[in-house]
Amino acid sequence: MSLVPNHCSDLQNDRSLGQFWEERFCSLAASYGKMFTAHQINRGKSAAALIKANGKYHRLLLPDITVWSAPGEHHEIKHKSPTKSGCFGLEDYRLVALKWFADETQQKVFYTIHDWASAGGREVRENRPNDWFACEIGTLWQATLSGVANKAKFDSWVGGKKQTKIEGWFWPSNLWSPVIETWEMP
C-alpha cells in the first residue's frame, strides 16, 4: 500500500512533475548566482557515473543537480510533502548511492525537497525559495544509524517500472533546513 494517494500510478506524469521541479530548482539556483548542471532533465534513464572495480564497469546513480559554484554541491530533488507523522522518505538504494557519491567526491550531497504542503498544494506551481528544504546525506545516514529514521516498505519507480515493497527510510522533517540558508551563508 502506498503512503501517498495516487503515488506511483502514472510514470509519465511523475517524470513530468519531477522535471518541472528540477527546472524550478535550477531557476532558484540561477537567481542566487549559482552555476549548475541538471543531469536528469530530458533524459529517459537515470544519470549515472561509471567506476571500474574488479575488472568490470559498474553504473552508479548520480544526484539530479550539480552546483559547480564553489565549494560545489549536489542535490537529489523531490517534490513531496511530509507524511502525516511529519517525515520525509527515500528509498534505501538511493540513500546508499548518494552516500557512496558523497564519500567518493568528498563534496556535500543534499536530499532537497520542494515541500508542496508548504507551497499550498501538490499542483501549486509558484516557485518560492522558502518552500525548498535540504538535508545533507551524511546527516540522514547518521540519523539512520542512530535509530532516528524509521524503516518502511513502499511503492516506487525503479528503472521505469513500478516496484512494490521497496525498502526505504523516513526521517523527521526537522532535519531539513531551507536550502537558501546554505546559499546565503558568507
Residue, then its C-alpha position, 0 to 999 in steps of 0.5 A: m500500500s502506498l503512503v501517498p494517494n495516487h503515488c506511483s500510478d502514472l510514470q509519465n506524469d511523475r517524470s513530468l512533475g519531477q522535471f518541472w521541479e528540477e527546472r524550478f530548482c535550477s531557476l532558484a539556483a540561477s537567481y542566487g548566482k549559482m552555476f549548475t548542471a541538471h543531469q536528469i532533465n530530458r533524459g529517459k534513464s537515470a544519470a549515472a557515473l561509471i567506476k571500474a572495480n574488479g575488472k568490470y564497469h559498474r553504473l552508479l546513480l548520480p544526484d539530479i543537480t550539480v552546483w559547480s559554484a564553489p565549494g560545489e554541491h549536489h542535490e537529489i530533488k523531490h517534490k513531496s510533502p511530509t507524511k502525516s507523522g511529519c517525515f520525509g522518505l527515500e528509498d534505501y538504494r538511493l540513500v546508499a548511492l548518494k552516500w557512496f557519491a558523497d564519500e567518493t567526491q568528498q563534496k556535500v550531497f543534499y536530499t532537497i525537497h520542494d515541500w508542496a504542503s508548504a507551497g499550498g498544494r501538490e499542483v501549486r506551481e509558484n516557485r518560492p525559495n522558502d518552500w525548498f528544504a535540504c538535508e545533507i546525506g551524511t546527516l540522514w545516514q547518521a540519523t539512520l544509524s542512530g535509530v532516528a529514521n524509521k524503516a518502511k516498505f513502499d511503492s516506487w519507480v525503479g528503472g521505469k517500472k513500478q516496484t512494490k515493497i521497496e525498502g526505504w527510510f523516513w526521517p523527521s522533517n526537522l532535519w531539513s533546513p531551507v536550502i537558501e540558508t546554505w546559499e546565503m551563508p558568507 
